Amino acid sequence: MSDETLPAFVSLNVGDQVAAREVEFTRGKLVRYAGASGDFNPIHYNDAFAQSVGLDGVIAHGMLTMGVGASVVEEWAGAGNVVDFQARFTRPIAVDALEGVMVRVTAVVGALDHDVKQARIDVTVTVDGAKVLGKAQALVDCA
């Protein structure tokens, strides 16, 4: 991979926001994700079933949420430059049948490893100000 496709390490500082995006999750998006992923658990599309297992209603797929967080970093860093992405699922995202829900993602430089020219990008994913992923972090190779 050529260095020109990698983020410039010298231009990064801890605390810099490198990307942000808002993504609307709707019931239609959940159905399309279920088809693409093969995850047809009824908690992702059936309110009655979701409530029968103790949820308030339909929730988004955790991997969809994680994927949206990772995609924000990948769009900034460039294809193939994210070498690791990890997150903990800390709170489900309720998706209203009519209104959907807005998911906000920000990506900030959390640490820089000068020896290997790698940036740790801390990703915050929130709904209505509440974090829905914990310790979401990406490692990105830089030039």
N, C-alpha and C positions, 0 to 999 in steps of 0.2 A: 504494500500500500504506500502511495507517495505521501510525503509530508504535507503537500498542499491540500489533501483531503482531511487532514486532522485539525482540530482546534489549535490555535496558537497558544502554547503554554505561557509564553512571556506576557501575554495580554491578560492573563487571568489573575484575579486577586481573591483571597478568601472573603466571602460575603457578597461577591458579585452575583446578581441575579442574571442568569444566562438565558432563561426561557420562562414563559408563562402562557397559559391557555385556559379557557373555559370550555367545557364540553357538556352538552345537554344529554342526559340519559333519559330516554323515553321507553315506554313499554315496547314500542316497535323496535327500538335498538336492542332491547334485551332479547326479543324473539330472533332477530337477525344474528345476534351473537350466539344464541343457543344453537342455531342451525350451523354456524361456522365452526363452533367448538365441539358440538355434540353433547353439551351439558344441558339436558332437558329436565333438570330437577324442577318440580312444580313450584318451589319457593320463588322462582324467577319469573313466573307468569300467572299464577293462580292465587288470588287473595285468600280464598277460603282455605286452601291447603296451607298456605304460609301461616295463617292465623291458627290453624289446628296444631301447628308445631311450635307455637309460642311467639311468633313474629307478629308485628303490627300489620303487616301486609307484605306485598311483593318486594324483594330486595334485588339489587344488582349483583351480578356474578363478581366474585372477588377477583378472578383473573382478568375480567374486563377492566376493573378499576386499576389493577396493577399494570395492565398493558397500556392504558391511557397515560399513566404516570411515566412509564418507560418510554413511550413514543415521543413525549415532549422532549426528553433528553436526547433521544436518537435523532430527532429532527434538527436539534441544535448541533449535535456532535458530528453528524454525518453517519451514513450507513456503515456498519461494521466497526465503528470506533467505540461503542459501548461494550466493554469486555465483561462486565458483571452488573447485575441489577438484583437487589434484594429488598424485600419489604415484609412487614408483618401486617396481617389483617386485624384491625383493632375495633372497627365499628361498621356495621352493615349500612348500606345506602338504601333507604326506602325510596321507591320510585312510584310516585303518584300516577294513577291510571290516566288522569286527564292532563295534569300539569307537567309531569316528568319531574326532573330535578337537575339543577346546575351543579356541576363538579368543577372545582377550581384547582389548577395545578401550577405550582411554582417550582423552579429549579435554581438552586443557589450553590455556588462553589463552597464546599464545606472544608476541604483540605487540599493541599497540593503536595505531591511527592516529587521533589526536584531530582531525585536519583533516577527515577524511571519515566519522568515527564508524564505523570498521570494525575488527573484531577478526580477527587471524590465529589460528586454532585449530590447534594441533599435535596430530596424531592418532598414537597409538602402537598398532600391531596386533601382538600377540605370540601365539606358540604355545609352550608349555612354557618361557616366559621369553625366547625368541629372537624378535627383530623379524623380521617377514615383509614389511613395507613400509618403504621408506626415504623420508624427507622427505615424509611425508604431511601435507598442510596444506590447510586450508579458509580462505577469506575469507568473513566473515559481516558483512552490513550490520546496524547497530545503531541504536537510537533515542537 
